[in-house]
Amino acid sequence: MSLYFHYIHNHITLNSGIFYLFCILFLSFLIFTRHFALNQFGTIQRILVHEKIF
């Protein structure tokens, strides 16, 4: 019986660890894409301004 509970506990901690890892990866991905999108937007804006000037 205690072995069964031990297995469940390990399973839950493993799942939560995977969940936390996934959350961290997802957050870093969001931050990276947002940063990249802002950089891209800045470049596009610069190109548009450049096209307007010339």
Backbone atoms as SQL, in Angstrom:
CREATE TABLE atoms (id INTEGER PRIMARY KEY, chain TEXT, resi INTEGER, resn TEXT, atom TEXT, x REAL, y REAL, z REAL);
INSERT INTO atoms VALUES
  (1, 'A', 1, 'MET', 'N', 0.837, -1.207, 0.000),
  (2, 'A', 1, 'MET', 'CA', 0.000, 0.000, 0.000),
  (3, 'A', 1, 'MET', 'C', 0.876, 1.264, 0.000),
  (4, 'A', 2, 'SER', 'N', 1.873, 1.297, 0.861),
  (5, 'A', 2, 'SER', 'CA', 2.732, 2.479, 0.921),
  (6, 'A', 2, 'SER', 'C', 3.525, 2.631, -0.376),
  (7, 'A', 3, 'LEU', 'N', 3.858, 1.504, -0.992),
  (8, 'A', 3, 'LEU', 'CA', 4.582, 1.531, -2.269),
  (9, 'A', 3, 'LEU', 'C', 3.714, 2.186, -3.335),
  (10, 'A', 4, 'TYR', 'N', 2.425, 1.866, -3.297),
  (11, 'A', 4, 'TYR', 'CA', 1.460, 2.428, -4.245),
  (12, 'A', 4, 'TYR', 'C', 1.391, 3.948, -4.091),
  (13, 'A', 5, 'PHE', 'N', 1.316, 4.402, -2.840),
  (14, 'A', 5, 'PHE', 'CA', 1.262, 5.847, -2.585),
  (15, 'A', 5, 'PHE', 'C', 2.569, 6.519, -3.005),
  (16, 'A', 6, 'HIS', 'N', 3.671, 5.812, -2.756),
  (17, 'A', 6, 'HIS', 'CA', 4.983, 6.324, -3.141),
  (18, 'A', 6, 'HIS', 'C', 5.037, 6.505, -4.659),
  (19, 'A', 7, 'TYR', 'N', 4.504, 5.537, -5.379),
  (20, 'A', 7, 'TYR', 'CA', 4.479, 5.592, -6.843),
  (21, 'A', 7, 'TYR', 'C', 3.634, 6.772, -7.308),
  (22, 'A', 8, 'ILE', 'N', 2.462, 6.949, -6.693),
  (23, 'A', 8, 'ILE', 'CA', 1.568, 8.060, -7.058),
  (24, 'A', 8, 'ILE', 'C', 2.263, 9.395, -6.783),
  (25, 'A', 9, 'HIS', 'N', 2.920, 9.493, -5.623),
  (26, 'A', 9, 'HIS', 'CA', 3.618, 10.720, -5.253),
  (27, 'A', 9, 'HIS', 'C', 4.709, 11.030, -6.279),
  (28, 'A', 10, 'ASN', 'N', 5.485, 10.033, -6.637),
  (29, 'A', 10, 'ASN', 'CA', 6.541, 10.224, -7.635),
  (30, 'A', 10, 'ASN', 'C', 5.944, 10.635, -8.968),
  (31, 'A', 11, 'HIS', 'N', 4.854, 10.009, -9.345),
  (32, 'A', 11, 'HIS', 'CA', 4.193, 10.307, -10.610),
  (33, 'A', 11, 'HIS', 'C', 3.714, 11.758, -10.629),
  (34, 'A', 12, 'ILE', 'N', 3.117, 12.202, -9.522),
  (35, 'A', 12, 'ILE', 'CA', 2.599, 13.573, -9.426),
  (36, 'A', 12, 'ILE', 'C', 3.754, 14.579, -9.484),
  (37, 'A', 13, 'THR', 'N', 4.830, 14.311, -8.732),
  (38, 'A', 13, 'THR', 'CA', 5.954, 15.247, -8.733),
  (39, 'A', 13, 'THR', 'C', 6.600, 15.299, -10.104),
  (40, 'A', 14, 'LEU', 'N', 6.675, 14.164, -10.769),
  (41, 'A', 14, 'LEU', 'CA', 7.239, 14.114, -12.118),
  (42, 'A', 14, 'LEU', 'C', 6.387, 14.950, -13.061),
  (43, 'A', 15, 'ASN', 'N', 5.073, 14.781, -12.972),
  (44, 'A', 15, 'ASN', 'CA', 4.160, 15.530, -13.839),
  (45, 'A', 15, 'ASN', 'C', 4.249, 17.025, -13.566),
  (46, 'A', 16, 'SER', 'N', 4.285, 17.407, -12.292),
  (47, 'A', 16, 'SER', 'CA', 4.355, 18.832, -11.966),
  (48, 'A', 16, 'SER', 'C', 5.687, 19.409, -12.428),
  (49, 'A', 17, 'GLY', 'N', 6.753, 18.604, -12.340),
  (50, 'A', 17, 'GLY', 'CA', 8.055, 19.052, -12.822),
  (51, 'A', 17, 'GLY', 'C', 8.017, 19.309, -14.310),
  (52, 'A', 18, 'ILE', 'N', 7.391, 18.396, -15.043),
  (53, 'A', 18, 'ILE', 'CA', 7.242, 18.553, -16.492),
  (54, 'A', 18, 'ILE', 'C', 6.382, 19.777, -16.782),
  (55, 'A', 19, 'PHE', 'N', 5.329, 19.955, -15.976),
  (56, 'A', 19, 'PHE', 'CA', 4.422, 21.093, -16.153),
  (57, 'A', 19, 'PHE', 'C', 5.159, 22.414, -15.937),
  (58, 'A', 20, 'TYR', 'N', 5.974, 22.470, -14.848),
  (59, 'A', 20, 'TYR', 'CA', 6.734, 23.689, -14.575),
  (60, 'A', 20, 'TYR', 'C', 7.739, 23.963, -15.685),
  (61, 'A', 21, 'LEU', 'N', 8.382, 22.892, -16.164),
  (62, 'A', 21, 'LEU', 'CA', 9.352, 23.026, -17.247),
  (63, 'A', 21, 'LEU', 'C', 8.669, 23.570, -18.496),
  (64, 'A', 22, 'PHE', 'N', 7.483, 23.021, -18.781),
  (65, 'A', 22, 'PHE', 'CA', 6.717, 23.465, -19.945),
  (66, 'A', 22, 'PHE', 'C', 6.330, 24.936, -19.798),
  (67, 'A', 23, 'CYS', 'N', 5.910, 25.332, -18.593),
  (68, 'A', 23, 'CYS', 'CA', 5.526, 26.726, -18.337),
  (69, 'A', 23, 'CYS', 'C', 6.712, 27.656, -18.567),
  (70, 'A', 24, 'ILE', 'N', 7.875, 27.260, -18.045),
  (71, 'A', 24, 'ILE', 'CA', 9.079, 28.078, -18.196),
  (72, 'A', 24, 'ILE', 'C', 9.447, 28.199, -19.669),
  (73, 'A', 25, 'LEU', 'N', 9.386, 27.075, -20.382),
  (74, 'A', 25, 'LEU', 'CA', 9.700, 27.084, -21.814),
  (75, 'A', 25, 'LEU', 'C', 8.719, 27.972, -22.570),
  (76, 'A', 26, 'PHE', 'N', 7.437, 27.846, -22.218),
  (77, 'A', 26, 'PHE', 'CA', 6.401, 28.628, -22.893),
  (78, 'A', 26, 'PHE', 'C', 6.593, 30.125, -22.645),
  (79, 'A', 27, 'LEU', 'N', 6.912, 30.481, -21.388),
  (80, 'A', 27, 'LEU', 'CA', 7.126, 31.886, -21.046),
  (81, 'A', 27, 'LEU', 'C', 8.331, 32.448, -21.787),
  (82, 'A', 28, 'SER', 'N', 9.424, 31.679, -21.803),
  (83, 'A', 28, 'SER', 'CA', 10.619, 32.145, -22.503),
  (84, 'A', 28, 'SER', 'C', 10.343, 32.275, -24.000),
  (85, 'A', 29, 'PHE', 'N', 9.544, 31.340, -24.538),
  (86, 'A', 29, 'PHE', 'CA', 9.170, 31.394, -25.955),
  (87, 'A', 29, 'PHE', 'C', 8.355, 32.653, -26.234),
  (88, 'A', 30, 'LEU', 'N', 7.404, 32.960, -25.338),
  (89, 'A', 30, 'LEU', 'CA', 6.576, 34.159, -25.500),
  (90, 'A', 30, 'LEU', 'C', 7.431, 35.417, -25.454),
  (91, 'A', 31, 'ILE', 'N', 8.329, 35.476, -24.474),
  (92, 'A', 31, 'ILE', 'CA', 9.201, 36.646, -24.329),
  (93, 'A', 31, 'ILE', 'C', 10.072, 36.802, -25.569),
  (94, 'A', 32, 'PHE', 'N', 10.627, 35.668, -26.043),
  (95, 'A', 32, 'PHE', 'CA', 11.496, 35.695, -27.224),
  (96, 'A', 32, 'PHE', 'C', 10.728, 36.161, -28.450),
  (97, 'A', 33, 'THR', 'N', 9.533, 35.595, -28.663),
  (98, 'A', 33, 'THR', 'CA', 8.752, 35.956, -29.850),
  (99, 'A', 33, 'THR', 'C', 8.306, 37.412, -29.772),
  (100, 'A', 34, 'ARG', 'N', 7.952, 37.859, -28.565),
  (101, 'A', 34, 'ARG', 'CA', 7.528, 39.245, -28.402),
  (102, 'A', 34, 'ARG', 'C', 8.697, 40.185, -28.715),
  (103, 'A', 35, 'HIS', 'N', 9.862, 39.856, -28.176),
  (104, 'A', 35, 'HIS', 'CA', 11.065, 40.645, -28.421),
  (105, 'A', 35, 'HIS', 'C', 11.382, 40.662, -29.911),
  (106, 'A', 36, 'PHE', 'N', 11.304, 39.485, -30.531),
  (107, 'A', 36, 'PHE', 'CA', 11.587, 39.354, -31.963),
  (108, 'A', 36, 'PHE', 'C', 10.572, 40.150, -32.779),
  (109, 'A', 37, 'ALA', 'N', 9.292, 40.055, -32.383),
  (110, 'A', 37, 'ALA', 'CA', 8.229, 40.767, -33.098),
  (111, 'A', 37, 'ALA', 'C', 8.435, 42.275, -32.977),
  (112, 'A', 38, 'LEU', 'N', 8.816, 42.735, -31.786),
  (113, 'A', 38, 'LEU', 'CA', 9.067, 44.161, -31.595),
  (114, 'A', 38, 'LEU', 'C', 10.244, 44.606, -32.455),
  (115, 'A', 39, 'ASN', 'N', 11.289, 43.777, -32.513),
  (116, 'A', 39, 'ASN', 'CA', 12.440, 44.099, -33.356),
  (117, 'A', 39, 'ASN', 'C', 12.028, 44.158, -34.816),
  (118, 'A', 40, 'GLN', 'N', 11.228, 43.180, -35.237),
  (119, 'A', 40, 'GLN', 'CA', 10.753, 43.137, -36.619),
  (120, 'A', 40, 'GLN', 'C', 9.890, 44.361, -36.920),
  (121, 'A', 41, 'PHE', 'N', 9.031, 44.715, -35.963),
  (122, 'A', 41, 'PHE', 'CA', 8.168, 45.878, -36.138),
  (123, 'A', 41, 'PHE', 'C', 9.015, 47.140, -36.289),
  (124, 'A', 42, 'GLY', 'N', 10.063, 47.239, -35.475),
  (125, 'A', 42, 'GLY', 'CA', 10.972, 48.379, -35.559),
  (126, 'A', 42, 'GLY', 'C', 11.637, 48.458, -36.918),
  (127, 'A', 43, 'THR', 'N', 12.056, 47.301, -37.432),
  (128, 'A', 43, 'THR', 'CA', 12.704, 47.263, -38.755),
  (129, 'A', 43, 'THR', 'C', 11.713, 47.656, -39.834),
  (130, 'A', 44, 'ILE', 'N', 10.494, 47.128, -39.740),
  (131, 'A', 44, 'ILE', 'CA', 9.456, 47.448, -40.733),
  (132, 'A', 44, 'ILE', 'C', 9.150, 48.946, -40.699),
  (133, 'A', 45, 'GLN', 'N', 9.042, 49.485, -39.475),
  (134, 'A', 45, 'GLN', 'CA', 8.765, 50.912, -39.314),
  (135, 'A', 45, 'GLN', 'C', 9.889, 51.741, -39.932),
  (136, 'A', 46, 'ARG', 'N', 11.126, 51.317, -39.687),
  (137, 'A', 46, 'ARG', 'CA', 12.281, 52.019, -40.237),
  (138, 'A', 46, 'ARG', 'C', 12.246, 51.987, -41.763),
  (139, 'A', 47, 'ILE', 'N', 11.909, 50.811, -42.309),
  (140, 'A', 47, 'ILE', 'CA', 11.836, 50.661, -43.769),
  (141, 'A', 47, 'ILE', 'C', 10.745, 51.570, -44.332),
  (142, 'A', 48, 'LEU', 'N', 9.579, 51.599, -43.649),
  (143, 'A', 48, 'LEU', 'CA', 8.473, 52.438, -44.114),
  (144, 'A', 48, 'LEU', 'C', 8.858, 53.912, -44.080),
  (145, 'A', 49, 'VAL', 'N', 9.488, 54.329, -42.994),
  (146, 'A', 49, 'VAL', 'CA', 9.931, 55.722, -42.870),
  (147, 'A', 49, 'VAL', 'C', 10.947, 56.032, -43.965),
  (148, 'A', 50, 'HIS', 'N', 11.853, 55.094, -44.191),
  (149, 'A', 50, 'HIS', 'CA', 12.875, 55.237, -45.235),
  (150, 'A', 50, 'HIS', 'C', 12.215, 55.388, -46.609),
  (151, 'A', 51, 'GLU', 'N', 11.195, 54.567, -46.855),
  (152, 'A', 51, 'GLU', 'CA', 10.478, 54.622, -48.139),
  (153, 'A', 51, 'GLU', 'C', 9.723, 55.944, -48.283),
  (154, 'A', 52, 'LYS', 'N', 9.188, 56.450, -47.169),
  (155, 'A', 52, 'LYS', 'CA', 8.449, 57.712, -47.209),
  (156, 'A', 52, 'LYS', 'C', 9.386, 58.878, -47.487),
  (157, 'A', 53, 'ILE', 'N', 10.561, 58.827, -46.858),
  (158, 'A', 53, 'ILE', 'CA', 11.525, 59.921, -47.022),
  (159, 'A', 53, 'ILE', 'C', 11.997, 59.965, -48.471),
  (160, 'A', 54, 'PHE', 'N', 12.323, 58.786, -49.009),
  (161, 'A', 54, 'PHE', 'CA', 12.813, 58.729, -50.388),
  (162, 'A', 54, 'PHE', 'C', 11.676, 58.389, -51.335);
